[in-house]
Amino acid sequence: MPGPLEGVRILEFTQIIAGPLGCMLLADMGAEIIVVGGGAGSLPIQALARGKRFIELDLKSTEGKAAFEGLV
């Protein structure tokens, strides 16, 4: 059964507990969460990674910017 946020894509750039927690809850409601950067590093952040995908982008490079624009 799809959630109410099915089809919504959210790019997560957060690092403090409140951001990853909020995005985990949005993922539980069906949103596609893509964590940009090294968000899966610390143990508390790993505990909040349910339903998320992770990607590393160098936003200073041309390729990284193009990939980011493709996600948006």
N, C-alpha and C positions, 0 to 999 in steps of 0.2 A: 504494500500500500504506500503510494507516494505521500511525502509530507507536504505541508502547505508552502514550503519554500523550494519545492522541486523546480529546477531550471534556473535558480538564482546562483550566480557565481560571486564569491567574495574572496578578495585577495587580502590575506592577513599579513600585516607587517609588525604586529605587536610583540612585546617581549615580557611585559609585566603580567602577573597572574590574571588580572581582570580581563584583559584582551583575549588571551587564549581560551579562557573559560567561556566567555561570551560567544566566541566563534565555535566552540565545541557544541554549545547548546543550539546554535544555528544549524550546524551540521546534523544534529539529532532531528531537526525539523525538516531536513531534506536539502539544505543548501550545499552547494559544492564549495568547499573551503580549500584554497591553495595558499599554503604558507610560503612566503617569499623570504629567503634568507636561511640562516641556520637556526631556526626556531625549535628544532627537536633536540637541542643540546642538553639542557639541564633536566634533572629528574622530575621536578614539578611540572615542567613544560611537557615532558614526555607523557605524563599522566593525563594531560589534557589534549592529546593528539588524536583522540578517537574520531574517525570519520574524515580525516584531513589528508591531503596530499602535500608533499614538500618539494620545493624547487629552489635551486641556488641560481641567482642571477647577478651578474656584474652590471649594475645599472649605470656604470660609468663608460661601458663599452658600447659600441654600435650594435653588436649582436644582442647584448643584454637589453638594451632599450627596445630593439625590434621585438624581442620575445615578450617583454612586458606589454608593449602596445598590442600584440596579438592576444594576450590574455585578457586585456581590458576590453 
